[in-house]
Amino acid sequence: MTGLSVLFLAGCQSADDSDRDSAKDKEASAQQVQKQTIAKNKTKWDAQVAKAKKIDVTSIGETSSYVFPSSIKKFKEAKSLLIKGTVVNYEKLSYIHDDAYTKASIKIDKVLLGNQKKLEGKTVTLILHGGLTKSSDYLSDKNDLEYNGVSVNPHSDEELYIHDTDAPLPAIGSSIITDINYVEYDDQDSTAFANAMRLNKIKTKTVYRPRAEQFTLWVKDAGAKEYVLNNENQRNNADPNDLSSETAFTKEINDAYNK
């Protein structure tokens, strides 16, 4: 090999190394910006929540029945879109009577199952249950001055924080794993949820929601080692005779995706 060839190869190697270093620098810079944005968003949201009256509710009815995947194999059979993402921000939804929903900005870090790899690295909107709302909206058809043990003024604009213990809002900055579907409704859909989307100018098939956030949403807080079931009431339920027990499923999720 001539001296000129050696210099040429060395130059190419140097250029490749420089490109890789530049890509790493850009990625590190983007991660730092995201970290700062998340910290700012968390501080703002937590301050809003702290000022509101917290009301604990449950969304799983005692006599209700639910169908949801109970293993990764079932996710695959259902052709589920399973994602791992980071909670970037929350925004309250308004004008919803007798309920509360929140717009969650989720940075999709990885598509774990499904054919939507194009979503990786993008930020999407998930509609989650609970969150901030006005007393006059949430208690629109009530006159009592107490609700679930909390003193309220149902005809005022006081802020409430609806904490669904079956589907609590994960902390901003935490990592979540869940299966998601498009929010879909048509002109004939008169359900309370569809009406809430219309009132908040959320068009059909533009945002997502978890398929069953009470059962198939796992969260890993910043600094935690493993994902836990987001449902506070079922998180530690290990009863093998209870169909809502998901401790084995949670272990399977961690074994497969906690990397």
Secondary structure, 3 states (H helix, E strand, C coil): CCHHHHHHHHHHHHHHHHHHHHHHHHHHHHHHHHHHHHHHHHHHHHHHHHHCEEEEECCCCCCCCCCCCCCHHHHHHCCCCEEEEEEEEEEECCCCCCCCEEEEEEEEEEEEECCCHHHCCCEEEEEEECEEEEHHHHCCCCCCCEECCEECCCCCCCEEEEEECCCCCCCCCCEEEEEEEECCCCCCCCCHHHHHHHHCCCCCCCCEEECCCCCCEEEECCCCCCCEECCCCCCCCCCCCCCCCCHHHHHHHHHHHCC
